[in-house]
Amino acid sequence: MKRWTVLIAVLFTIIALSCSSGGDNVVAPSTDLGMSDSDTQSGQTQTHLWGYYDLYFDFENQSVEAVPNHNAMFTANVVQFVNGNPANLAFDIHGTPTAPDHVDVDIDVSITHPFPGVHQYDGYDVRGVFMGEGSASLNYGSNLDYPSYELDQHMKDYNSDGTDPAYTDPYLGPVGNPDGYTRWFNASEFVAPGVLGYLQGKLATPGYTENLSATLNGYKYFCDGLDTETDAWEWLTDGTNADGHGLFSAGATNTRNYYLRFPLPAPGVAYGYAILATWGEPTAQDDPADFVENAVEAVALSVDLTDDIYYVSDTDWGGDFIADISPFIWEQTPSTILIETSVHSAVESFDPALTVTGGTDNYSTYHVEFTVDDVTEAGYGEYWVILEYDEFDYTCDYPAPAPDATLAAFFRYDLFIADTPYHTDPDCDLQVITEMPHDGDGVIEFDITGTTYYDGAVFDHAEWDFDGDGTFGDTFDEGTEENPIKYYTEDYEGDVCVRIYDDMNGDVECCVAVDITYNPLYKETFDSGAGNWTGMSYNYLSWCSTPSTPGYSTNSPFGPSGAGNFRGPTAGTWSTSYGGSVTSAVSPPFPIPSNVSDCWLRIYFCMDNRTSWPDSPEYYAVANFKGVISSASGTSPFNGNGSLPSGGQVLYRTTAHGSTFPAYNAGTSHTTSAGFNGQQGYYGSYGGGCWPGSLTAYIDLTIPTAWYGEEIKVAYQMCTDYCGDTNSFGWAIDDVELMTQ
């Protein structure tokens, strides 16, 4: 039968958290495990030694025997601690996969609190520490030796993916990895003579305890409710679990999984084991069952690492170390965050106050980033996250010496180094083109064409989430993936998000806030100007002299769009030579939607026309709007003399939508050759007269339902009907808005 022996040191750490900043006297439990004024100090947090053990491994029978090592126990005032197996250690070996250069042990370790019912010794933040040799050293601090993965026994789950063909791991995932590393009570620094020393047990491998050289050792976190395989950080941050303060209650049994590797031929299957816990000694006035004291330092950590580091050759390597770090804490936030990694020559230091990005009551997230400078090969390196607490240290009145150093929490991780450069993801530029907030037809335009791409990449495709439900791939109604138009048919206030992908597998996600009030009123604006409206003139009184080239002009903006307007005749040229003529402005074609219940044209316009002849009051001037279905360019199919084209109609005003223009007030023109006979229209001054300084008045013209779904053209025509008038005549048209419901 082949057997190995292992030394187990079982500790309730004697160093008090309050004495991490130095000074308090150690108080050991009384022999009756009761509390009195003489054996307590107010509010003092203590750690206590439970015992050391030789562990006897029998691999053929898959068993472990724990034998108390009385020589190594702290016996001062601890009479009841040393009898039997005070830590009630239990073991369940799942397997021992072997290879020529190592032996692995996949083992569940159960710890039963030795004092059932004695709640003043409830433990908090209990950590079972796996202790061994340390052939590697950190650059941070001094005398910080830790186990080498190649040379020393250590804790690391090498079968986390369950792919080892020789062994079926009962737990999938990195269950057997350490929850963190600690400096507390390592065998090299916390040393005392006699009964306080680390003495070799009678069953231990000869000379083994002298080789416990690691000062940083991995641990698993134990508490009530945390099962064998759950990640400690995930459990502590899940729901209300943290409300229990990491309690290991008196008499409770808790179990955690360790995956241990022992290199061969040395150091073989041998290790030390310590149990760290904190509790606060209550005063006589305190209720021991309610007294809670947690560790100062972080006991668990989550890291979200962005892969960016690569090595191709000695001349082609680089990248940035980019991580979001979330330590679980009870009260004390770290004073400094440090990163030490195998791919960088310096230990990088960060101020938590300047790097915090979020968090909850029990953890904060810190973003750290720097460019690495020492990448020598692809594959895997490692990095350490070190959290310092500069108001605390390891010294106190515990009789054994302690390191003169700032208290710190340590966490160790693998670092993947790619063999090809990483591609830089795009920088998203998401714009909402439609003005926000939007109160209207719900037609919203977005644009991502300003997105920046790197390394020669170009846009490949985009996926949209237009309703903020987190599901990408929503359809849009017009446009392209880079410039989509979405029709909203109900109110929506929230984010619109897009995932943009380039042709080199880069991607980015970004969002923009929108505020949409759906109003089925649709408005399309057509700006007036020389390039849109067309003017023409017709002389119908032969005895009036009219120039062959009428005076039409675009002038300084004074309408809503601020982009110009169309006037006739040109300001300042209306004189006797323009009497007896018809002046016209003909619009470009307007598309009228088909699926609407109401449609009208809103035209910003003004006019001034003679109300009647001075000497013949029965003769009236007239001006009106006409429409016809047409897509023709220029002035066609309108006639310059004011007559209706085939299929044309006079367009009448409506006051249903806010227009203040009155009804047409003229029925006919006295000259039949002018073509206005039978048409209604205006005479007089409206909308501010001939050319006001600010054109704000508008007339709403009803579009016949028979024209829905067609293209129409509109003409404004004015007949002056008088020669020799020296008064101001004229009109101006600015924006035309197509309105539908």
Secondary structure, DSSP 8 states (H G I E B T S, - for coil): --EEEEEEEEE---S-SGGGGS--------TT----GGG--TT-EE--EEEEEEEEEETTTTEEEEEE-GGGS--TT-GGGSSS-TT-EEEEEEE--EETTEEEEEEEEEEE-SSTT-GGG-EEEEEEEEE----EE-SSSSS-EE--TTTS-EE--TTTTS--TT---SS-SSTTS-SEEE-TT-TTTS--SGGGS----TTS-TT-GGG---SSEEEEEE-TT--SSS-HHHHHTSTTGGGGTTEE-TT-EEEEEEEEEEETTTT-S--EEEEEEEEE---TTS-GGG-----SS--EEEEEEE---EEEETTEEE-EEEEEEEEE-SS---SEEEEEETT-SS-EEE-HHHHEEEE-SSBEEEEEEEE------SEEEEEEEEEEEEEEES-SS-SS----SEEEEEEEEEEEEBSS------B---EE-S-SSEEES-EEEEE-TT-B--TT--EEEEEEESSSSS------SEE-SSSEEEE--S-EEEEEEEEEEETTS-EEEEEEEEEEEE---EEEEE--STTT-EEEEEE--TTS---SS---EEES--STT-S-EEEES-TT--SGGGTTEEEEEE---EE--SS-S-EEEEEEEEEEE-SS-SS-TT---EEEEEEEE---STTTT--TTS---TT-EEE-B--TTS-------B---S-GGGS-TT--BB-EEETTSSS-SS---EEEEE--GGGTTSEEEEEEEEE---SS--S--EEEEEEEEEEE-
